[in-house]
Amino acid sequence: MTEKELIERCLRYDRIAQRMLYDRYKTAMYTLAYRITGDFDESNSVLQDTFLAVFKNLP
């Protein structure tokens, strides 16, 4: 599935597509968050907050 198709499905609140988007980017985003914070727990919090913002602001 292309990124565009995935985002279109996310915009229709498709939970499977949201999970696919999360799975596609979680490792890279977590790695970046850890590099910035240097803390595992804080990195998880940043990752969660970031994905909430992504899904809220997709349109």
Backbone as CSV, one residue per row, in Angstrom:
resi,resn,N_x,N_y,N_z,CA_x,CA_y,CA_z,C_x,C_y,C_z
1,MET,0.846,-1.170,0.000,0.000,0.000,0.000,0.896,1.239,0.000
2,THR,0.546,2.196,-0.826,1.338,3.417,-0.875,1.052,4.276,0.346
3,GLU,1.936,5.212,0.611,1.743,6.105,1.744,0.475,6.939,1.567
4,LYS,0.217,7.377,0.343,-0.983,8.171,0.071,-2.246,7.370,0.383
5,GLU,-2.288,6.115,-0.054,-3.448,5.263,0.229,-3.606,5.037,1.730
6,LEU,-2.497,4.850,2.389,-2.528,4.629,3.829,-3.091,5.851,4.547
7,ILE,-2.651,7.022,4.172,-3.138,8.255,4.794,-4.618,8.470,4.492
8,GLU,-5.033,8.183,3.273,-6.450,8.320,2.922,-7.317,7.414,3.793
9,ARG,-6.841,6.203,4.017,-7.587,5.282,4.893,-7.584,5.774,6.334
10,CYS,-6.475,6.335,6.779,-6.410,6.896,8.137,-7.405,8.039,8.290
11,LEU,-7.544,8.836,7.254,-8.492,9.950,7.302,-9.935,9.468,7.417
12,ARG,-10.192,8.242,7.015,-11.528,7.633,7.156,-11.632,6.849,8.470
13,TYR,-10.674,7.074,9.360,-10.641,6.459,10.694,-10.562,4.935,10.638
14,ASP,-9.836,4.444,9.656,-9.604,3.002,9.509,-8.529,2.602,10.521
15,ARG,-8.921,1.853,11.548,-8.001,1.482,12.635,-6.852,0.606,12.139
16,ILE,-7.120,-0.221,11.169,-6.054,-1.069,10.616,-5.010,-0.202,9.922
17,ALA,-5.462,0.778,9.170,-4.539,1.684,8.487,-3.747,2.510,9.495
18,GLN,-4.398,2.931,10.572,-3.681,3.677,11.599,-2.579,2.829,12.208
19,ARG,-2.885,1.574,12.453,-1.868,0.666,13.006,-0.731,0.447,12.009
20,MET,-1.078,0.342,10.733,-0.054,0.163,9.698,0.862,1.387,9.621
21,LEU,0.278,2.580,9.720,1.078,3.805,9.703,1.992,3.852,10.921
22,TYR,1.450,3.510,12.075,2.243,3.461,13.305,3.398,2.467,13.156
23,ASP,3.092,1.269,12.688,4.128,0.244,12.533,5.204,0.660,11.532
24,ARG,4.801,1.393,10.518,5.746,1.807,9.490,6.773,2.805,10.026
25,TYR,6.376,3.659,10.954,7.246,4.753,11.382,7.705,4.697,12.837
26,LYS,7.183,3.784,13.632,7.467,3.787,15.063,8.945,3.641,15.394
27,THR,9.659,2.788,14.712,11.065,2.560,15.046,11.907,3.793,14.773
28,ALA,11.731,4.377,13.611,12.498,5.577,13.272,12.163,6.729,14.211
29,MET,10.889,6.888,14.531,10.486,7.983,15.408,10.963,7.758,16.840
30,TYR,10.889,6.508,17.301,11.372,6.215,18.649,12.876,6.456,18.736
31,THR,13.610,6.030,17.725,15.065,6.218,17.711,15.413,7.700,17.786
32,LEU,14.723,8.505,17.021,14.964,9.948,17.052,14.604,10.528,18.416
33,ALA,13.470,10.116,18.966,13.062,10.617,20.281,14.095,10.245,21.341
34,TYR,14.624,9.029,21.255,15.632,8.612,22.232,16.924,9.401,22.076
35,ARG,17.318,9.672,20.854,18.525,10.475,20.629,18.377,11.872,21.234
36,ILE,17.176,12.403,21.151,16.934,13.753,21.677,16.832,13.748,23.195
37,THR,16.086,12.777,23.743,15.834,12.793,25.192,16.870,12.021,26.000
38,GLY,17.420,10.953,25.418,18.360,10.122,26.156,17.711,9.297,27.253
39,ASP,16.392,9.150,27.205,15.659,8.450,28.255,14.591,7.560,27.607
40,PHE,14.580,6.267,27.983,13.643,5.324,27.382,12.193,5.694,27.662
41,ASP,11.868,5.972,28.913,10.482,6.300,29.267,10.014,7.585,28.597
42,GLU,10.844,8.573,28.594,10.492,9.849,27.957,10.316,9.654,26.453
43,SER,11.140,8.814,25.867,11.033,8.538,24.427,9.697,7.891,24.093
44,ASN,9.240,6.971,24.937,7.923,6.360,24.725,6.816,7.389,24.822
45,SER,6.935,8.295,25.770,5.941,9.349,25.935,5.920,10.272,24.713
46,VAL,7.107,10.633,24.251,7.217,11.488,23.065,6.614,10.782,21.857
47,LEU,6.898,9.503,21.703,6.361,8.730,20.580,4.835,8.722,20.610
48,GLN,4.267,8.463,21.771,2.809,8.442,21.898,2.218,9.822,21.590
49,ASP,2.783,10.860,22.166,2.280,12.219,21.927,2.383,12.599,20.454
50,THR,3.459,12.174,19.825,3.662,12.500,18.415,2.625,11.822,17.541
51,PHE,2.366,10.552,17.792,1.361,9.865,16.983,-0.036,10.407,17.224
52,LEU,-0.339,10.790,18.433,-1.638,11.432,18.680,-1.762,12.710,17.865
53,ALA,-0.704,13.487,17.825,-0.707,14.726,17.041,-0.809,14.434,15.542
54,VAL,-0.126,13.409,15.091,-0.183,13.039,13.675,-1.607,12.690,13.292
55,PHE,-2.259,11.811,14.042,-3.610,11.396,13.690,-4.613,12.545,13.818
56,LYS,-4.386,13.421,14.750,-5.275,14.573,14.928,-5.136,15.568,13.778
57,ASN,-3.933,15.690,13.235,-3.647,16.730,12.242,-3.453,16.210,10.820
58,LEU,-3.817,14.974,10.547,-3.663,14.438,9.195,-4.366,15.273,8.123
59,PRO,-5.574,15.744,8.389,-6.235,16.538,7.335,-5.418,17.757,6.971
